[in-house]
Amino acid sequence: KVVINAVKGMIPDENMIVTDYLHQRFGIPMEQLGCITGPCHAEEIALERLSFLTIGAEDRQNAELWAKLFETDYVHTTTSCDVIGLEYSSVMKNIYAIAAGMCQALHYGDNFQAVLLSNATQEIQRFLAAISNVPRDITSSGYLGDVLVTGYSQFSRNRQFGQMLGLGYSVKAAQMEMEMVAEGYYATKCMREINGKYGVEMPILDTMYGILYERQPAHKSILELAYKLR
């Protein structure tokens, strides 16, 4: 059997991406595991708007075979052999979408948010190079495209979660009011703990951890973060 992961999150207690968990916990061979990444929100699929999926698999032929199963008139697919990179990027972009939503609610403009997401992409690139130094084009749609759509889209629940926090909601109150889970909240803790092993420079991740888990004031923390971006 083939198992294709569509989850853009981690196993919190294990700090593991889903394909690694399935491989280790259930013994599924890596060649039978794949992943789906964006940029692609379900709401736009439902509206039959032109969308792109990236299908990841360690074997290129498998990726191309599985990609054909998802092709429609309005869904186009690309493929990648960088499963670990795609999955970690999908996890991290939710963290940065919370930051983008928070900044929007705090009245930081489009100029700053462009710099924020540009630096977020650089953080992803640095982290991926540290854990899996394989050739990858971070500007392709499976990485950068997914970061942008999650950071800017009205359908992004992580951006919505960030907006609520920026407006003064507590984490608990925002979670209770939302109808769906904002994976970026849990991902922030997982990624902070994982990066403790690698020591990659990730100022946006560190800032979000301080706000979400250490109750540091959002406005002051974002202002301090601004001086670390480039």
C-alpha positions as CSV (number, residue, x, y, z in Angstrom):
1,K,0.0,0.0,0.0
2,V,1.0,3.6,-0.6
3,V,0.4,6.2,2.2
4,I,0.4,9.8,1.1
5,N,0.5,12.4,4.0
6,A,-1.6,15.5,3.6
7,V,-1.0,16.8,7.2
8,K,0.8,20.1,7.5
9,G,1.9,19.5,11.0
10,M,3.9,17.3,13.3
11,I,3.5,14.5,15.9
12,P,3.8,16.8,19.0
13,D,4.9,14.3,21.6
14,E,7.5,12.9,19.2
15,N,8.6,16.1,17.5
16,M,8.5,14.1,14.2
17,I,7.2,14.9,10.7
18,V,4.4,12.5,9.7
19,T,6.3,10.4,7.1
20,D,9.1,9.7,9.6
21,Y,6.6,8.7,12.2
22,L,4.7,6.4,9.9
23,H,8.0,4.8,8.8
24,Q,9.3,4.3,12.4
25,R,6.0,3.5,14.2
26,F,4.4,1.3,11.6
27,G,7.4,0.1,9.6
28,I,6.1,1.4,6.3
29,P,9.0,1.5,3.8
30,M,10.0,5.0,2.7
31,E,9.4,4.1,-0.9
32,Q,5.7,3.6,-0.1
33,L,5.4,7.0,1.6
34,G,4.7,10.3,0.0
35,C,3.4,13.8,0.9
36,I,1.2,16.5,-0.6
37,T,2.0,20.1,-0.2
38,G,0.7,23.4,-1.6
39,P,0.3,26.1,-2.4
40,C,-3.3,25.0,-2.2
41,H,-6.2,25.8,0.1
42,A,-9.1,23.4,0.2
43,E,-11.6,26.2,-0.1
44,E,-10.3,27.2,-3.6
45,I,-10.2,23.5,-4.7
46,A,-13.9,23.4,-3.7
47,L,-14.5,26.5,-5.8
48,E,-12.7,24.8,-8.7
49,R,-10.1,27.6,-8.9
50,L,-6.9,26.8,-10.7
51,S,-4.5,25.3,-8.1
52,F,-1.2,23.6,-7.9
53,L,-0.1,20.6,-5.7
54,T,3.4,19.4,-5.1
55,I,3.6,15.6,-4.7
56,G,6.7,14.4,-2.8
57,A,8.3,11.0,-2.9
58,E,11.8,9.7,-2.5
59,D,11.5,8.0,-6.0
60,R,10.8,10.4,-8.8
61,Q,8.9,7.8,-10.8
62,N,6.6,7.2,-7.9
63,A,6.0,10.9,-7.4
64,E,5.0,11.3,-11.1
65,L,2.8,8.2,-10.9
66,W,1.0,9.5,-7.8
67,A,0.7,13.0,-9.1
68,K,-1.4,11.8,-12.0
69,L,-4.0,10.6,-9.6
70,F,-4.6,14.2,-8.4
71,E,-4.7,15.9,-11.8
72,T,-8.0,17.6,-12.9
73,D,-8.9,20.4,-15.2
74,Y,-8.2,22.9,-12.4
75,V,-5.6,21.1,-10.3
76,H,-2.1,20.9,-11.8
77,T,0.7,19.0,-10.1
78,T,4.5,19.2,-9.8
79,T,6.8,16.6,-8.2
80,S,9.7,16.5,-5.8
81,C,12.0,13.9,-4.2
82,D,12.6,16.2,-1.2
83,V,10.0,14.7,1.1
84,I,11.7,15.8,4.4
85,G,12.2,19.3,3.0
86,L,8.6,19.7,1.8
87,E,7.2,18.4,5.1
88,Y,9.3,20.6,7.3
89,S,8.6,23.6,5.1
90,S,4.9,22.9,5.3
91,V,5.2,22.8,9.1
92,M,7.1,26.0,9.4
93,K,5.1,28.1,7.0
94,N,2.2,27.8,9.5
95,I,4.3,29.5,12.2
96,Y,5.2,32.3,9.9
97,A,1.5,32.7,8.8
98,I,0.6,33.3,12.5
99,A,3.3,36.0,12.6
100,A,1.9,37.6,9.4
101,G,-1.6,37.7,10.8
102,M,-0.4,39.1,14.0
103,C,1.5,41.9,12.2
104,Q,-1.6,42.7,10.1
105,A,-3.7,43.1,13.3
106,L,-0.9,45.3,14.8
107,H,-1.1,47.6,11.7
108,Y,2.2,46.7,10.2
109,G,1.9,47.3,6.5
110,D,2.5,45.3,3.4
111,N,6.1,46.5,3.2
112,F,7.0,44.9,6.5
113,Q,5.0,41.7,5.9
114,A,6.9,41.3,2.6
115,V,10.2,41.5,4.5
116,L,8.8,39.2,7.2
117,L,7.9,36.4,4.8
118,S,11.1,36.9,2.8
119,N,13.1,36.3,6.0
120,A,10.8,33.4,6.9
121,T,11.8,31.8,3.7
122,Q,15.4,32.3,4.5
123,E,14.8,30.6,7.9
124,I,13.3,27.6,6.2
125,Q,16.2,27.4,3.8
126,R,18.8,27.6,6.6
127,F,17.0,24.9,8.7
128,L,16.5,22.5,5.8
129,A,20.2,22.9,4.8
130,A,21.1,21.9,8.4
131,I,19.0,18.8,8.6
132,S,19.1,17.6,5.0
133,N,21.7,19.1,2.7
134,V,20.3,18.0,-0.6
135,P,19.8,20.2,-3.7
136,R,16.4,22.0,-3.6
137,D,15.0,25.2,-5.1
138,I,13.4,27.0,-2.1
139,T,11.8,29.5,-4.5
140,S,9.6,26.7,-6.1
141,S,5.9,26.6,-5.4
142,G,6.1,23.7,-2.9
143,Y,8.2,25.9,-0.6
144,L,8.0,29.6,-1.2
145,G,4.5,29.4,-2.9
146,D,3.2,27.6,0.2
147,V,4.7,30.2,2.5
148,L,3.1,33.1,0.5
149,V,-0.4,31.6,0.3
150,T,-0.5,30.7,3.9
151,G,0.8,34.1,5.0
152,Y,-1.5,36.2,2.8
153,S,-4.7,34.2,2.1
154,Q,-8.1,35.0,3.7
155,F,-8.5,31.2,3.9
156,S,-5.4,30.7,6.1
157,R,-6.5,29.6,9.6
158,N,-3.0,30.2,10.9
159,R,-3.1,33.8,9.7
160,Q,-6.5,34.2,11.2
161,F,-5.2,32.8,14.5
162,G,-2.4,35.4,14.4
163,Q,-4.8,38.2,13.7
164,M,-6.8,37.3,16.8
165,L,-3.7,37.3,18.9
166,G,-2.7,40.7,17.5
167,L,-6.1,42.1,18.4
168,G,-5.6,41.0,22.0
169,Y,-7.1,37.6,22.3
170,S,-5.3,35.1,24.6
171,V,-4.1,31.9,23.0
172,K,-6.8,30.0,24.7
173,A,-9.6,32.4,23.7
174,A,-8.4,32.4,20.1
175,Q,-8.3,28.6,20.0
176,M,-11.8,28.3,21.5
177,E,-13.3,30.7,19.0
178,M,-11.8,29.2,15.9
179,E,-13.6,26.3,14.2
180,M,-10.4,24.7,13.0
181,V,-7.0,24.0,14.5
182,A,-4.1,26.4,13.8
183,E,-1.3,23.9,13.5
184,G,1.3,26.6,13.7
185,Y,0.8,27.0,17.4
186,Y,1.9,23.4,18.1
187,A,4.5,23.5,15.4
188,T,6.2,26.5,17.1
189,K,7.0,24.4,20.2
190,C,8.1,21.4,18.2
191,M,10.4,23.4,15.9
192,R,11.9,25.3,18.8
193,E,12.8,22.0,20.5
194,I,14.1,20.4,17.3
195,N,16.2,23.5,16.6
196,G,17.7,23.2,20.0
197,K,19.7,20.3,18.5
198,Y,20.8,22.2,15.4
199,G,21.2,25.8,16.6
200,V,20.1,27.3,13.3
201,E,19.6,31.1,13.3
202,M,15.8,31.5,13.4
203,P,14.8,34.8,15.0
204,I,11.2,34.7,13.7
205,L,10.6,31.2,15.3
206,D,12.2,32.4,18.5
207,T,10.0,35.5,18.6
208,M,6.9,33.5,18.0
209,Y,7.8,31.0,20.7
210,G,8.2,33.9,23.2
211,I,4.8,35.3,22.3
212,L,2.9,32.0,22.2
213,Y,4.5,30.2,25.1
214,E,6.2,32.7,27.3
215,R,3.4,35.4,27.1
216,Q,5.8,38.0,25.9
217,P,3.9,41.1,24.5
218,A,3.3,40.8,20.8
219,H,3.9,44.5,19.8
220,K,7.2,44.8,21.7
221,S,8.4,41.4,20.5
222,I,7.6,42.2,16.8
223,L,9.3,45.6,17.1
224,E,12.5,43.9,18.5
225,L,12.3,41.3,15.7
226,A,12.2,44.0,13.1
227,Y,15.8,45.0,13.9
228,K,16.9,41.4,13.3
229,L,15.4,41.1,9.8
230,R,17.2,42.0,6.6
